[in-house]
Amino acid sequence: MKKCANIIKASKMYVSDIVSSLPPEFYYHNLQHTQYVVEGVKIMSDYHVVSPEKREKLILAAWFHDTGFIESYKNHESHSQHIATQFLHNLNCSESDILQVCHLIEATRLPTNPKSLSEKIICDADMRHLAANNYMEINNKLRQEVMSCCHEKFDDETWAFLNLRFLEIHRYYTSYAKEILRPKKEVNIAQIEYTYS
């Protein structure tokens, strides 16, 4: 990918504008989340000594992976790929590079089933918050967003049950996430079980 630093910088500015223009009820899927995923991709790429070319595509995919929310809450991954394709095409990126970025965005679609290391990295980066020290606060923002954007209602016990089920089904894929994130996720599971037992 030619002039990668410039492409990443341009993408960061473009995506920041898009995500910042999302309605205020996007309490979770906002610029802060996108930046958090980008940071996670960088950390895991360095940990796993990913090649510069793959690292750059991962960073681009992380920036664009939630831009599709500007079009639709459901199936946002497809919209994100379309937005990334148009923007990167205008920057004269090759079709092969664009396709690889889109493939990484698609890998974040739930339920995830990543095959390559790059796919595993972006999936783990997208779910990095499950191991955050402030997971309960982040999770409450997601609850507010789902209630506002999807017009669904959850009492405390129902939301706790749904999250416990997701946390227990979810698994990390990379060695980094298994060693560093999974133990912290287990702490968050225990906290939910204690709070709502």
C-alpha positions, -999 to 999 in steps of 0.1 A, spaced: 0 0 0 16 33 -12 21 62 12 5 43 41 11 69 67 -7 95 46 -36 72 39 -40 63 76 -38 99 86 -64 109 60 -86 79 70 -84 89 107 -96 124 99 -124 112 76 -136 86 100 -134 109 130 -157 133 112 -182 106 103 -183 90 138 -185 123 155 -216 131 135 -235 101 148 -266 110 169 -260 116 206 -278 83 215 -247 64 202 -234 62 237 -211 32 229 -204 31 192 -187 65 191 -153 79 184 -139 68 218 -148 32 209 -132 35 175 -100 49 189 -100 22 216 -102 -5 188 -74 12 168 -52 12 199 -60 -24 205 -51 -33 170 -17 -15 173 -9 -32 206 -17 -67 194 0 -62 160 32 -52 178 28 -81 203 24 -106 175 51 -89 153 27 -85 124 43 -72 91 40 -35 84 17 -41 55 -8 -62 75 -5 -38 104 -15 -9 82 -45 -28 68 -56 -37 103 -54 0 114 -74 11 84 -100 -16 91 -102 -6 127 -108 30 118 -136 22 93 -152 -8 111 -181 11 126 -186 39 101 -216 21 87 -237 31 117 -241 64 99 -263 45 74 -280 18 95 -278 2 129 -283 -32 115 -259 -47 90 -236 -18 97 -206 -39 87 -217 -40 50 -222 -2 50 -187 2 67 -171 -17 39 -189 4 13 -177 36 30 -141 23 33 -141 12 -4 -152 45 -17 -128 65 4 -98 43 -2 -106 41 -39 -105 79 -41 -70 77 -25 -59 54 -53 -55 24 -31 -53 -9 -50 -84 -31 -53 -65 -59 -36 -56 -37 -6 -92 -24 -3 -106 -59 -5 -83 -70 24 -94 -40 45 -131 -49 38 -124 -85 46 -111 -75 81 -142 -53 87 -164 -82 78 -145 -104 103 -160 -83 131 -196 -93 123 -212 -113 151 -209 -142 156 -172 -140 148 -152 -168 132 -118 -154 124 -93 -176 105 -62 -155 99 -41 -138 126 -52 -104 113 -88 -114 116 -82 -126 151 -65 -94 161 -93 -71 149 -120 -93 165 -101 -93 198 -95 -55 196 -132 -49 190 -141 -69 221 -112 -56 242 -136 -36 263 -149 -69 279 -117 -69 299 -117 -32 308 -114 -21 344 -145 1 338 -164 -26 319 -196 -20 339 -196 16 329 -190 8 293 -216 -19 293 -242 6 307 -235 29 278 -242 0 254 -274 -7 272 -285 30 268 -276 29 231 -295 -3 224 -325 10 242 -324 43 223 -315 30 188 -333 -3 188 -362 8 210 -358 -22 233 -362 -22 271 -342 -42 296 -345 -43 333 -313 -47 353 -317 -85 358 -325 -92 321 -295 -70 309 -272 -88 334 -284 -122 322 -279 -113 285 -244 -100 292 -234 -130 313 -245 -152 285 -225 -132 259 -194 -131 281 -195 -168 287 -200 -177 250 -175 -151 238 -139 -162 234 -107 -144 226 -85 -157 197 -50 -143 199 -23 -153 223 -22 -117 236 -59 -117 244 -58 -151 260 -29 -142 282 -37 -105 290 -74 -99 284 -91 -132 293 -82 -131 330 -96 -95 333 -127 -106 315 -132 -134 341 -130 -107 368 -158 -88 351 -179 -119 348 -175 -125 385 -185 -89 393 -217 -92 373 -225 -126 390 -218 -110 424 -238 -79 418 -269 -97 405 -268 -129 426 
